[in-house]
């Protein structure tokens, strides 16, 4: 491959993966064209992109983007990225890989090598449990608001207890007053 072609390939990969930090790295094994078409079509339906990359180019681009070095750059490699969040991406790809292996006796069509979440290598099982952006924000807000809620509860509890005691005393006096009048 000439230097100009390599430079063009690298420039295309830089542009394609600019700003992308979440991937699922898949290895196609004994995949025919119909299976690959189905795989890509089903990913597109979920707004997930897939691209077969040359390992040396992908390794170089990942290094430039600050993604830690991984030992997955052997054999054919497909990078899958997109979707609403990391959880959806990993669940979609894993489900699709399982569905494409219809016959349990047949060899695997695709093998998930690993995942990358926010630039860090992560096992696919862990990726499926990572919180979405909305879930993380909700957890953070809960942590921020919890001390305030506890403080309000501590400040209002003595007043509520006192009001309850006074109401009980008043009810006992109201019951005792008609009994003393008779």
QUIFEN-V762336 format. One record per residue. N is the residue number from 1. RES is the residue in one small letter. PHI is phi in whole degrees, -180 to 180 (none if undefined). OMEGA is omega in whole degrees, -180 to 180 (NA if undefined). Layout:
# QUIFEN-V762336
n=N res=RES phi=PHI omega=OMEGA
n=N res=RES phi=PHI omega=OMEGA
This chain:
# QUIFEN-V762336
n=1 res=x phi=none omega=-178
n=2 res=x phi=-74 omega=-179
n=3 res=x phi=-63 omega=180
n=4 res=x phi=-66 omega=179
n=5 res=x phi=-66 omega=178
n=6 res=x phi=-61 omega=180
n=7 res=x phi=-63 omega=178
n=8 res=x phi=-66 omega=177
n=9 res=x phi=-59 omega=-180
n=10 res=x phi=-63 omega=178
n=11 res=x phi=-63 omega=178
n=12 res=x phi=-64 omega=179
n=13 res=x phi=-65 omega=178
n=14 res=x phi=-60 omega=-179
n=15 res=x phi=-68 omega=-178
n=16 res=x phi=-64 omega=-175
n=17 res=x phi=-97 omega=180
n=18 res=x phi=-63 omega=178
n=19 res=x phi=85 omega=180
n=20 res=x phi=-88 omega=-179
n=21 res=x phi=-121 omega=-177
n=22 res=x phi=-120 omega=-178
n=23 res=x phi=-140 omega=163
n=24 res=x phi=-121 omega=-177
n=25 res=x phi=-102 omega=-173
n=26 res=x phi=-121 omega=175
n=27 res=x phi=-111 omega=177
n=28 res=x phi=-79 omega=-180
n=29 res=x phi=-123 omega=177
n=30 res=x phi=50 omega=-177
n=31 res=x phi=-100 omega=174
n=32 res=x phi=-88 omega=-174
n=33 res=x phi=-64 omega=-180
n=34 res=x phi=-66 omega=179
n=35 res=x phi=-66 omega=179
n=36 res=x phi=-65 omega=178
n=37 res=x phi=-61 omega=179
n=38 res=x phi=-62 omega=179
n=39 res=x phi=-58 omega=-179
n=40 res=x phi=-66 omega=-180
n=41 res=x phi=-64 omega=-179
n=42 res=x phi=-66 omega=175
n=43 res=x phi=-68 omega=180
n=44 res=x phi=-61 omega=178
n=45 res=x phi=-60 omega=180
n=46 res=x phi=-97 omega=180
n=47 res=x phi=63 omega=177
n=48 res=x phi=-115 omega=-180
n=49 res=x phi=-97 omega=177
n=50 res=x phi=-139 omega=-180
n=51 res=x phi=-145 omega=174
n=52 res=x phi=-81 omega=-176
n=53 res=x phi=-125 omega=172
n=54 res=x phi=-80 omega=-172
n=55 res=x phi=-58 omega=-178
n=56 res=x phi=-65 omega=179
n=57 res=x phi=-69 omega=-179
n=58 res=x phi=-63 omega=179
n=59 res=x phi=-60 omega=180
n=60 res=x phi=-66 omega=-179
n=61 res=x phi=-65 omega=178
n=62 res=x phi=-62 omega=177
n=63 res=x phi=-63 omega=179
n=64 res=x phi=-66 omega=-179
n=65 res=x phi=-82 omega=179
n=66 res=x phi=87 omega=177
n=67 res=x phi=-82 omega=-175
n=68 res=x phi=-57 omega=-180
n=69 res=x phi=-70 omega=-179
n=70 res=x phi=-125 omega=179
n=71 res=x phi=-103 omega=-179
n=72 res=x phi=-117 omega=-173
n=73 res=x phi=-91 omega=173
n=74 res=x phi=-140 omega=-177
n=75 res=x phi=76 omega=179
n=76 res=x phi=-65 omega=-175
n=77 res=x phi=-135 omega=173
n=78 res=x phi=-117 omega=175
n=79 res=x phi=-98 omega=177
n=80 res=x phi=-114 omega=180
n=81 res=x phi=-150 omega=179
n=82 res=x phi=116 omega=-177
n=83 res=x phi=81 omega=-177
n=84 res=x phi=-73 omega=-177
n=85 res=x phi=-162 omega=-177
n=86 res=x phi=-62 omega=-178
n=87 res=x phi=-62 omega=180
n=88 res=x phi=-65 omega=179
n=89 res=x phi=-59 omega=-177
n=90 res=x phi=-67 omega=180
n=91 res=x phi=-64 omega=-179
n=92 res=x phi=-64 omega=-178
n=93 res=x phi=-65 omega=-179
n=94 res=x phi=-65 omega=179
n=95 res=x phi=-62 omega=-180
n=96 res=x phi=-66 omega=178
n=97 res=x phi=-62 omega=179
n=98 res=x phi=-68 omega=-179
n=99 res=x phi=-69 omega=-178
n=100 res=x phi=-74 omega=175
n=101 res=x phi=-97 omega=-175
n=102 res=x phi=-72 omega=-177
n=103 res=x phi=-92 omega=-179
n=104 res=x phi=-64 omega=179
n=105 res=x phi=-83 omega=-179
n=106 res=x phi=-74 omega=178
n=107 res=x phi=-69 omega=179
n=108 res=x phi=-64 omega=177
n=109 res=x phi=-88 omega=-180
n=110 res=x phi=-131 omega=177
n=111 res=x phi=-128 omega=178
n=112 res=x phi=-80 omega=-180
n=113 res=x phi=-78 omega=-179
n=114 res=x phi=-168 omega=175
n=115 res=x phi=-127 omega=176
n=116 res=x phi=-130 omega=178
n=117 res=x phi=-121 omega=-180
n=118 res=x phi=53 omega=175
n=119 res=x phi=83 omega=-180
n=120 res=x phi=-118 omega=178
n=121 res=x phi=-68 omega=-177
n=122 res=x phi=-139 omega=175
n=123 res=x phi=-64 omega=-176
n=124 res=x phi=-63 omega=178
n=125 res=x phi=-66 omega=178
n=126 res=x phi=-72 omega=180
n=127 res=x phi=-59 omega=-178
n=128 res=x phi=-69 omega=-178
n=129 res=x phi=-103 omega=180
n=130 res=x phi=-64 omega=-180
n=131 res=x phi=-72 omega=174
n=132 res=x phi=-74 omega=180
n=133 res=x phi=-59 omega=-179
n=134 res=x phi=-65 omega=178
n=135 res=x phi=-65 omega=179
n=136 res=x phi=-66 omega=179
n=137 res=x phi=-65 omega=179
n=138 res=x phi=-63 omega=178
n=139 res=x phi=-63 omega=180
n=140 res=x phi=-64 omega=178
n=141 res=x phi=-63 omega=177
n=142 res=x phi=-60 omega=179
n=143 res=x phi=-67 omega=-179
n=144 res=x phi=-72 omega=-175
n=145 res=x phi=-84 omega=-177
n=146 res=x phi=-59 omega=180
n=147 res=x phi=-61 omega=178
n=148 res=x phi=-64 omega=178
n=149 res=x phi=-63 omega=179
n=150 res=x phi=-65 omega=179
n=151 res=x phi=-64 omega=178
n=152 res=x phi=-62 omega=179
n=153 res=x phi=-62 omega=179
n=154 res=x phi=-66 omega=-178
n=155 res=x phi=-75 omega=-177
n=156 res=x phi=-90 omega=-177
n=157 res=x phi=-62 omega=180
n=158 res=x phi=-61 omega=178
n=159 res=x phi=-64 omega=179
n=160 res=x phi=-66 omega=178
n=161 res=x phi=-64 omega=180
n=162 res=x phi=-63 omega=179
n=163 res=x phi=-63 omega=179
n=164 res=x phi=-65 omega=179
n=165 res=x phi=-64 omega=180
n=166 res=x phi=-63 omega=179
n=167 res=x phi=-66 omega=178
n=168 res=x phi=-64 omega=178
n=169 res=x phi=-63 omega=-180
n=170 res=x phi=-64 omega=179
n=171 res=x phi=-65 omega=179
n=172 res=x phi=-66 omega=179
n=173 res=x phi=-67 omega=180
n=174 res=x phi=-67 omega=178
n=175 res=x phi=-73 omega=-178
n=176 res=x phi=-74 omega=-178
n=177 res=x phi=-63 omega=177
n=178 res=x phi=-67 omega=180
n=179 res=x phi=-70 omega=-180
n=180 res=x phi=-75 omega=180
n=181 res=x phi=-72 omega=-178
n=182 res=x phi=-83 omega=NA
